[in-house]
Amino acid sequence: MASDTPEIDAVLRAVDSICRPGSFLNGEERLFVARATREFRSGSTPSNPLLPRAVVDAVRRLTIEPWSITDSHVFEWDIAGLHKLAYLEIISVVARMVAVDSWTDGLGLPNARLPVRVDRGFPIAMVDRNARTTSAWVPTVGAPRADTAMSALPEEEASLFDLLRVFYLPMERVAEVDQPSKRLLSRPQIELIAARTSSLNECFY
């Protein structure tokens, strides 16, 4: 995939960051999550899973039936060894994979290539010490909202915001209602698409 537009640049950055060690998963584990996301989206089941059943179940539900996840699932996964912050990291990987693949699929482009193998590396916990669990299922910094959902893991939050900036709007412009610069769609048109997509995905926010 040639890097010749801001969107493609963002897709390539997303894939690169997905396949690097995170705060709780190493590079190989994150690559498995990325591959499993694609396999679940295609209707198949990942073969020879490297990760525990709780992780595979979380990836499956996040990918194809996120509306089915309840606080009981998150609690049970935690008991089974999938720490809430590791679950949050998985959300980040799955969300970016679905976003970039949906974009390329929609434009009839090939999906960004995942590496055959990666350097396992070691996870380095980058957790905001101010994160607290309040009314959300995972810890957040400040009140749980759409824009703070990933705040407990600053690197994952930054990577998601990088995609958000290109595919939607920069965070600093979300509250503005004027015409986005260099966009063919008006802000009302952008919001209509966003609202319809959120409705189809059963986004409770």
N, C-alpha and C positions, 0 to 999 in steps of 0.2 A: 504494500500500500504506500503510494508516494505521499510524501509530506508536503502538500502544497496549498492547504487551506487551514484556517484556525481550528476548524472542527477535526480534521484529520490529525493535526498536531496534538489536539487534546486527547483523541482516541489513543494515539501511540503513547502519550505520556501515561494515560490510565493503565494500559496494558503493562507498560514497564513497571509502574509502581505496584501493580497487583502481584507481579511475579518476584517481588523482593521480600525479604523477611520483614514481618510486622512486629507488633507488640507481643503477640501470643503465639502466632503461627510462623513456622519457618518458610523459606521460599518454596520448597517442595510441597508443603501442605497447602499453601495459598494457590499454587499452580493446580493442585488437585481440585480445590474448591472452584477455581475458574473453569476447569475442564468439565467438572460435574455440572456446573450451571448450564453450560452449553448442551451437555448430553440430556439433562432433564428438559430443557427447552425444546429439544428435538424429539422428545418422546421416548428416549432410551434411558437405561439405567447404567450408571457408572460401573465399570468392571474393576475388580481388584481394588476396592477402596482402601486407601492408606490410613484413613482416619476412623475414629470410633463411630458406632452406629448413631449416636446422638448428633454428631457433626453432619453425617450424611442426611439424616432426617431433617435437620435444620436447613441445610442447603436445598433439599427438595421442596420443603414447604415455602421457603423464602422465594424460590424460583417460580414455582407453578401454582401455588395456592397460599399466598401470604395471608389471605383473609382467614385461613383456618387456624393461624397461630393465636394462642391465648396465653395468659400469664401462667397457666398451669404447665404449658409446654416449656416455657422458659425456666420455670422452677424445676421441672423434671430433668431438663437437660443439665441444669446446674448441679443437681444431685448426681447425675451420671458422669460428671467431670468436665462439662462444657461451661466454664466460668462465664458469667454474664458479659464480661468485657471481651472475652474471646468470641462470644456470640455476636457482640457488636462489631468486631473485626470481620466476621463472616458476612454480616449484613453489608458492610462496606464493599467487600469483594464482589458479592452477588449483585448488589445494586449497580456497581460500575460495569460489570460484565453485561447485565441485561440492558443497561443504557447504551453502551457502545455497540452491542450487537443489534439492538433494535434500530439504531440510527443507520448502520450499514445495510441491514436488511431492507429498511424502508426505502433506501436510495438504490437498491440493487447492486450494492458494492460487496466485494468479498469481506468476510469478517477479518479483523486484524489477527495476524498469526500469533499463536501462543508458542513459546519456546518448547522444544522437545524435552529439555531438562533445564534445571536452574541450579545455581549454587545454593545448597540447603541453608547455609548461614545459620545464625542463631537469633531468635526473637529478642528484641530489646524493648522492654516495657516502657512505652512513652505514654504515660497516663497523667492526665491533669489531676493533681492532688485535691483540687477543689470540687471534683465531681462527687455528687451525692445522689443516692436513690431516694426519690420522693414519691411522686404519683406515677412515674413512668416505670417500665419494666427493667430499664437499665439506668445506670448512673448518668447524670448530665451536670453540666456546669450552669447553674442558674435554673430558672423554670424550664420544665420540659416543653419544648416547642419544635416545630419542624426544623428551624435553623439551629437548634442546640442538640438535636438528636445524637450527633456523633461527637459532641464536644468533649467527652471523656477521653477520646483518643485523638489528640490534635493532628497527627499526621494523616489519619484516615479522613478527618474532617476537611483538612486542606486539600486532599486529593479529590474529594467529592465536590468541594466548592470550585475546584479547577474545571471540572466538567460542567457544573452548574453555570459558571460564567459564560461558557461558550454555547451550551445547548439552550439555556434559558436567559438569565440575566445575572450580571455581577451582584453580589449581595448588597453592595452599597446603593444599587439602583432599584432594588426590589420594591421599595416603598414609593418610588416615583411613578407618576401616571402618564408621563409624556411619551412621545414617540421615541423608542430606543434608537440610538444612532446606528447607522449602517445596517438597519434591518428592513426587510421588505414588508414584514407584518407589523400592523399597529399594535400598541399595547393591549387594547381590548381583544384583538384577534389572538394574540399570544395567550392571554388569560383564558379565553374560551377553549383553546386547545388544551391548556394545562388543566382546566377544570374538568373537561370531558375525560382526559386521560386519568385524572385522579379518581373520577367516578367509576370508570371501567376497572381500575385497579383496586376499588373499594378502599381508598385511602381515608381512614377515619379522621385525619386532621382536616 
